[in-house]
Amino acid sequence: MSAEPVLYAVEKGVAAITLNRPDKLNSFTAEMHVALADALDRAGKDDAVRAVLLTGAGRGFCAGQDLADPSISPLNGNKPDLGVQIDKFYGPLIRKIRALPKPVIAAVNGIAAGAGANIALSCDIVLAARSANFIQAFCKIGLVPDSGGTFLLPRLIGLARARALALLGEKVSAETAVAWGMIWRAVDDDALLAEATALAQQLATQPTAGLALIKRALDASLTNDLDTQLDLERDLQREAGGTDDYREGVQAFFEKRAPNFTGR
């Protein structure tokens, strides 16, 4: 097994990013945070990358923060400032995923706990193995859901369910997560990576400049009023209408052929 905390590979327009601390359920260290941020930046800047697939090595997606990290431990006589970790790592990570101008697909294998669950939920489309579980584990150690958990969960599943999950820290199975609207789809364990890769490759052939604008519109809709959102739709549609992909899409429609989008 590679010692690299994050693996990165590009194939057919898809950047596959794999959290790679399987012996620790891919829990986060500062080194892994830096490596993941670098991988996302690399994917964002590479014109050959049209979609991103995020997954975890081994038997789990991500167990959140590695509690053995001495900088966050309360067992050494100190009272650590956990806000530093959020300002330095978790906040920028969630912002980076949400702002990436390309679709981000999460393939959740096994456990997604704490920040690991919320990092998965911050992606654009989430697929999970049927054996996967999502856990807001923060309350088990006296902490508050972070990495966007208190923002994302109420909007995905409603305040009543979000409140119960945050206060109780109960597991949510992949099937329940689908039924509640938390994630897109649950698939058989042995089909997860293949199905997620196929979905990412499909998105990589689409008008990705337009998809990036869709992401912006949907995120803004969470806080905009209707008038503001209508104005934003106008502005983004104006931008989309100037792309090469729009011209190609219309031409392909009239020529009755599949479009050849370039993401520009």
C-alpha positions in Angstrom: 0.0 0.0 0.0 1.3 3.4 -1.0 2.3 5.7 1.9 0.7 8.7 0.1 -2.3 9.9 2.2 -4.3 10.7 -1.0 -4.1 9.0 -4.3 -4.7 10.8 -7.6 -5.3 9.4 -11.1 -6.9 10.8 -14.3 -8.7 8.6 -16.8 -11.3 9.5 -19.4 -11.7 13.0 -18.1 -12.2 11.9 -14.5 -9.9 12.7 -11.6 -10.2 9.8 -9.2 -9.2 11.1 -5.7 -8.8 8.4 -3.0 -8.4 9.0 0.7 -5.6 6.5 1.5 -5.2 5.8 5.2 -7.2 2.5 5.2 -5.6 1.3 8.5 -7.2 4.4 10.2 -10.4 4.3 8.2 -9.1 7.3 6.3 -9.3 9.6 9.2 -7.9 13.0 8.7 -4.4 14.3 9.6 -2.9 17.6 8.6 -0.9 15.8 6.0 -4.0 14.3 4.4 -5.8 17.6 4.5 -3.0 19.2 2.6 -2.8 16.4 0.1 -6.6 16.4 -0.5 -6.6 20.2 -1.0 -3.7 19.9 -3.5 -5.6 17.1 -5.4 -8.8 19.2 -5.7 -6.8 22.2 -6.8 -5.0 20.1 -9.4 -8.3 18.7 -10.7 -9.8 22.2 -10.8 -7.0 23.6 -12.9 -6.6 20.7 -15.3 -8.7 21.3 -18.5 -8.5 17.6 -19.2 -10.4 16.8 -16.0 -14.1 17.3 -16.5 -15.4 15.5 -13.3 -14.0 14.4 -10.0 -14.6 11.1 -8.1 -13.9 11.0 -4.4 -13.7 7.8 -2.5 -11.8 6.0 0.3 -9.4 3.1 0.3 -10.1 -0.1 2.2 -13.2 -0.7 4.3 -14.4 2.8 5.0 -14.9 6.1 3.3 -13.7 8.4 6.1 -14.0 8.3 9.9 -13.5 12.0 10.3 -10.7 13.5 12.3 -7.9 11.3 13.6 -8.3 11.8 17.4 -4.8 10.6 17.9 -3.5 13.9 16.5 -1.8 15.6 19.5 -2.8 19.0 18.2 -6.5 18.3 18.9 -6.2 16.1 22.0 -7.5 17.2 25.4 -5.6 14.4 27.1 -2.3 16.2 27.3 -3.5 18.8 29.9 -4.4 21.4 27.3 -7.7 22.8 26.0 -7.1 22.7 22.3 -8.7 25.4 20.1 -10.6 23.2 17.6 -11.7 26.3 15.7 -8.1 26.4 14.4 -8.6 23.1 12.6 -11.9 24.2 11.1 -10.4 27.5 9.9 -7.3 25.9 8.5 -8.6 22.7 7.1 -12.3 21.7 7.2 -13.9 25.0 6.3 -11.6 25.6 3.3 -12.2 21.9 2.2 -15.9 22.2 2.1 -15.8 25.5 0.3 -13.4 24.1 -2.2 -15.6 21.1 -3.0 -18.7 23.2 -3.3 -17.0 25.8 -5.5 -15.1 23.4 -7.8 -16.4 24.2 -11.3 -16.8 20.5 -12.2 -19.1 17.8 -10.9 -17.9 16.0 -7.8 -19.2 12.5 -7.1 -18.7 10.7 -3.8 -18.5 6.9 -3.7 -19.1 6.1 -0.1 -17.7 2.7 0.9 -18.3 1.5 4.5 -18.4 4.0 7.2 -18.7 7.8 6.8 -18.5 9.3 10.2 -18.2 12.8 11.6 -16.5 15.1 9.2 -16.2 12.2 6.8 -20.0 12.0 6.5 -20.3 15.7 5.9 -17.5 15.8 3.4 -19.4 13.2 1.4 -22.6 15.1 1.7 -20.9 18.2 0.4 -20.3 16.5 -3.0 -22.7 17.1 -5.9 -23.9 13.5 -6.2 -23.4 10.8 -3.6 -23.5 7.0 -4.2 -23.1 4.6 -1.4 -22.5 0.9 -1.0 -25.5 -0.8 0.6 -23.3 -1.7 3.6 -22.3 2.0 4.1 -23.4 4.0 7.1 -23.5 7.7 7.8 -22.9 8.9 11.4 -23.0 12.3 12.9 -20.6 11.1 15.6 -19.7 14.5 17.1 -22.1 14.3 20.0 -20.5 11.0 21.2 -17.4 13.1 22.2 -19.1 16.3 23.2 -18.6 18.2 19.9 -20.8 20.0 17.4 -21.3 18.8 13.8 -18.8 20.7 11.6 -17.7 20.5 7.9 -21.1 21.9 6.9 -23.1 19.3 8.8 -25.4 21.8 10.5 -26.0 23.5 7.1 -26.4 20.5 4.8 -28.4 18.1 6.9 -31.5 20.3 7.6 -31.6 21.2 3.9 -31.3 17.6 2.8 -33.5 15.7 5.3 -35.4 18.4 7.2 -34.8 19.9 10.7 -36.5 17.1 12.7 -34.3 14.3 11.3 -31.2 16.5 11.3 -31.7 17.4 14.9 -32.2 13.8 16.0 -29.1 12.6 14.1 -27.0 15.4 15.5 -28.2 14.8 19.1 -28.3 11.0 19.1 -25.4 10.2 16.7 -27.3 7.2 15.3 -26.2 5.3 12.2 -28.1 6.0 9.0 -27.9 3.1 6.5 -27.3 3.8 2.8 -30.9 2.6 2.0 -32.3 5.0 4.7 -30.2 7.8 3.4 -31.7 7.3 -0.1 -35.2 7.2 1.3 -34.6 10.4 3.3 -33.1 12.3 0.3 -29.7 12.5 2.0 -27.9 10.8 -0.9 -28.6 9.9 -4.6 -28.4 6.2 -4.7 -27.4 3.0 -2.9 -25.7 0.2 -5.0 -24.4 -3.2 -4.3 -21.0 -3.1 -2.6 -19.1 -4.8 -5.4 -20.6 -2.5 -8.0 -20.0 0.8 -6.2 -16.7 1.9 -7.8 -17.7 0.8 -11.3 -21.0 2.6 -11.1 -19.6 5.7 -9.6 -16.8 5.8 -12.2 -19.3 5.3 -15.0 -21.4 8.2 -13.7 -18.3 10.4 -13.4 -17.2 9.5 -17.0 -20.7 10.3 -18.2 -20.6 13.7 -16.6 -17.2 14.3 -18.0 -18.7 14.1 -21.5 -21.3 16.7 -20.7 -21.2 20.6 -21.0 -19.2 21.0 -17.9 -19.1 24.8 -18.0 -22.9 24.7 -17.9 -22.9 22.2 -15.1 -20.6 24.5 -13.0 -23.2 27.2 -13.5 -26.0 24.8 -12.3 -24.0 24.2 -9.2 -23.7 27.9 -8.5 -27.4 28.4 -9.0 -28.5 25.6 -6.7 -26.1 26.6 -4.0 -27.3 30.2 -4.1 -31.0 29.1 -4.0 -30.5 28.0 -0.4 -30.3 31.6 0.8 -31.7 33.7 -2.0 -35.3 34.9 -2.2 -37.2 34.3 -5.4 -36.5 37.7 -7.0 -32.8 37.4 -6.4 -32.8 33.8 -7.7 -34.6 34.8 -10.9 -32.0 37.5 -11.5 -29.2 35.1 -10.9 -30.8 32.6 -13.3 -30.8 35.4 -15.9 -27.2 36.2 -15.3 -26.0 32.6 -15.4 -28.1 31.8 -18.5 -26.5 34.8 -20.2 -23.1 33.3 -19.4 -24.1 29.8 -20.5 -25.5 31.1 -23.8 -22.1 32.4 -24.7 -20.3 29.0 -24.4 -19.1 26.8 -27.2 -21.1 24.0 -25.6 -24.4 25.8 -26.0 -23.7 26.3 -29.7 -22.6 22.7 -30.1 -25.7 21.5 -28.2 -28.1 23.4 -30.5 -26.2 22.4 -33.6 -26.3 18.7 -32.6 -30.0 19.0 -31.9 -30.8 20.2 -35.4 -28.4 17.7 -37.0 -30.0 14.9 -35.0 -26.6 13.6 -33.6 -24.9 13.3 -30.2 -23.2 16.5 -29.2 -19.5 16.7 -28.7 -19.1 18.9 -25.7 -15.7 20.3 -24.7 -16.5 22.0 -21.4 -16.0 25.5 -22.9 
